[in-house]
Amino acid sequence: MRGRKNWEEILTQKIDRNAKYIWFHCASLGEFEQGRPVIEELKEQFPKYKIILTFFSPSGYEIRKNYPLADVVAYLPMDTKRNAKAFLNIVNPEKAFFIKYEFWYFYISELKKRNIPLYIISAIFRENQQFFKNTPWGKWYRKMLKRVDHLFVQNEKSGELLKTIGISDFTISGDTRFDRVAAIAKVSKEIPIVEKFRGNSMLIIAGSTWKPDEELLAAFINQSSNIKFIIAPHEVSSANINRIQQLLKKQAVLFSKVNETEIDSFQVLIIDSVGLLSSLYRYGNIAYIGGGFGVGIHNILEAATFGLPVIFGPNYKKFKEAVDLTLEGGAISITNSGELLNALNNLISRKSELEKASEICRNYVAKNMGSTKLIIKKVFNTKPFSD
C-alpha cells in the first residue's frame, strides 16, 4: 500500500511523453524471470522502444526496482476502472505483455477499448480453473480472457482447453524460463572457493530448502562420508542458519565465514547469503530442490540446465517441468527419508544411472528453448532470425 501512494504523480514524472513504451506486467519475481528473456530480446532487436515494468507484489518490485533494461519500474495500481484509465492515459503503451497468470479485469477491458494489443506469455491452464467452469464466475472470466489479443501457452493441453471455450488466438510456444536458465548458465559466476571445497568429491547441492527438506537431508548427511554437501536455504536469517547447524553432526562451515586455507576439511558448506544458487549448480553432481513439502517446489531448471539430476518432495504436480522430468527419468520425487536415501544411494553408487539422468536433464532444457524468439517473431512480425 505504501508503494502505491501518489502513484499518478510519480509515474507522470517518470514517463517520457515522446517515447514509445512496451508494458510488461508481472505478479512477482518468478513471473519476472519468465518475462525477462522477452524484455532482453525486445531491447536487442528494437532498441527504439522503452520498457515499463510493473509488479503486483513487493517481493518482485523491491528486488527488481533497479532492473537496468526497464526504463520505468512501478507497482501496478489496484485494478479499478478509474486506475486503469489513469494508468493508460499516462503510459499509453504500444503493446502490453502480462506474464503467466495475470488477469486484471479493468486493465484488460481498458486496453481493449483503446485497441492496445495485449499478449499473455508463458500461460498455462488447468481444467479446474474458473475459465472452464459453467458458472457465472466462469462466464465472467471467459469474457475477460477473450479480450486478450493472443495467448502464448506453455503446452498443448492449455491450447486444447482454450479451444473448448472458443478461443483460437493462441500459440503453443513453451515456457520462456528455459531461455532464461540457459542464459543464466552462460554467465554463471566462477566461485573458486566452492571448487576448492568440492575437491575431487561428489557434490550434492540442496537449493531453496525449507525445514522439512533440511531435516531429511540432515539425516542423510549425518550418516554419509566421502560426499560433500552445499545447503542453500530459502531463508538465510541467522536464526534459521543456526537451526540447520544444530541438525548436523558433520563439520559444517558458513559461506560468510569460510577460510580458503581450511575449507576442504569440511563436509558441509551452508550458504548464508542470497544470489549465489544459480552459479553454484555448475559445481554439483546431484541437486535437491526444496519446497516440495510445502506449497510447491522451487525452480528445478537452474539445476537441470547444468545436467544435475533433481530430487524434490511430493508437491510438484503443478510444475510441468517437474512432471516431465519425473516421467523421463531425470527427476525423482520423494516423500520420506527412506525414499531420499534410496534415490541418493542409487545415483551415487551407480555411475551409469547418474550419467543417464544427467543427460536427460540437460537435453530436456535444450529441446525446450526458443520460446522467446517465437514470441518476438509473432508479435513484431519479424523475419526468421538465426541463433
Summary of the structure (lengths in Angstrom):
residues: 387
radius of gyration: 22.7
end to end distance: 43.0
largest distance: 67.0
contacts: 1263
relative contact order: 0.10
helix: 47%
strand: 17%
